[in-house]
């Protein structure tokens, strides 16, 4: 849960370095600083308004441990599904749907 919060805080504060702090080499190569900037620019204002999260569990998929959260932004009535894929204690993927 701590790593999830760190990733969300990195998006809210627009910190690419913090977002990539626990990323594996493939994840680092797949998301450029510009791509992260576009993501955080659109989500940061809504995250700063506050959010609630609920851990839903984990799945084992093709060698990855994929953790799932339900996240509800204070500024929205809709829920988001957040997925964080882990392998060998490093983030291999992070999605907000």
C-alpha positions as CSV (number, residue, x, y, z in Angstrom):
1,X,0.0,0.0,0.0
2,X,2.9,2.3,0.7
3,X,4.3,2.0,-2.8
4,X,0.8,2.7,-4.3
5,X,0.6,5.9,-2.3
6,X,4.1,6.9,-3.4
7,X,3.1,6.4,-7.0
8,X,-0.1,8.5,-6.6
9,X,1.8,11.2,-4.7
10,X,4.4,11.3,-7.5
11,X,1.6,11.9,-10.0
12,X,0.0,14.5,-7.8
13,X,3.3,16.4,-7.3
14,X,4.4,15.8,-10.9
15,X,7.6,14.1,-9.8
16,X,8.9,11.8,-12.6
17,X,11.9,10.9,-10.4
18,X,9.7,9.7,-7.6
19,X,7.4,7.8,-10.0
20,X,10.4,5.9,-11.4
21,X,12.1,5.4,-8.1
22,X,11.0,1.7,-7.8
23,X,10.6,1.0,-11.6
24,X,12.3,-1.8,-13.4
25,X,14.4,-1.1,-16.5
26,X,11.6,-1.9,-19.0
27,X,9.1,0.3,-17.3
28,X,11.7,3.2,-17.2
29,X,12.2,2.9,-20.9
30,X,8.5,2.6,-21.7
31,X,7.4,6.0,-20.1
32,X,9.3,9.1,-21.1
33,X,9.3,12.2,-18.9
34,X,7.1,14.0,-21.4
35,X,4.5,11.1,-21.3
36,X,4.5,11.2,-17.5
37,X,4.2,15.0,-17.7
38,X,1.1,14.8,-19.8
39,X,-0.4,12.2,-17.4
40,X,0.4,14.1,-14.2
41,X,-0.7,17.4,-15.7
42,X,-4.2,16.0,-16.3
43,X,-4.5,14.1,-13.1
44,X,-2.6,16.2,-10.6
45,X,-5.3,18.9,-10.0
46,X,-7.9,16.2,-9.3
47,X,-5.6,14.1,-7.0
48,X,-4.8,17.2,-5.0
49,X,-8.5,17.6,-4.3
50,X,-8.3,14.2,-2.6
51,X,-9.1,10.6,-3.2
52,X,-10.1,7.4,-1.5
53,X,-8.5,4.1,-2.3
54,X,-9.4,0.5,-1.4
55,X,-7.1,-2.4,-2.0
56,X,-8.9,-5.1,-3.9
57,X,-6.3,-7.9,-4.0
58,X,-3.6,-9.3,-6.2
59,X,-3.4,-11.6,-9.3
60,X,-0.5,-13.7,-10.5
61,X,-0.2,-13.1,-14.2
62,X,2.6,-14.4,-16.4
63,X,5.3,-14.0,-13.7
64,X,4.0,-10.7,-12.4
65,X,2.2,-10.0,-9.1
66,X,-0.5,-7.5,-10.2
67,X,-2.0,-5.5,-7.3
68,X,-5.5,-3.9,-7.8
69,X,-7.0,-0.8,-6.1
70,X,-10.3,1.0,-6.5
71,X,-9.7,4.7,-6.4
72,X,-12.4,7.4,-6.2
73,X,-11.4,11.0,-6.8
74,X,-13.1,13.6,-4.6
75,X,-14.0,15.6,-7.7
76,X,-15.7,12.6,-9.5
77,X,-18.6,10.2,-9.0
78,X,-16.8,7.5,-11.0
79,X,-14.4,4.9,-9.7
80,X,-11.0,4.2,-11.3
81,X,-9.2,0.8,-11.3
82,X,-5.5,1.1,-10.6
83,X,-3.2,-1.8,-11.5
84,X,0.4,-2.1,-10.4
85,X,2.4,-5.0,-11.8
86,X,5.4,-6.0,-9.7
87,X,8.3,-8.4,-10.4
88,X,11.3,-8.9,-8.1
89,X,10.2,-6.0,-5.9
90,X,10.2,-3.5,-8.8
91,X,7.3,-1.9,-10.6
92,X,6.9,-3.3,-14.0
93,X,3.7,-1.5,-14.9
94,X,1.2,1.0,-13.5
95,X,-2.2,1.8,-15.0
96,X,-5.1,4.0,-14.0
97,X,-8.4,3.1,-15.9
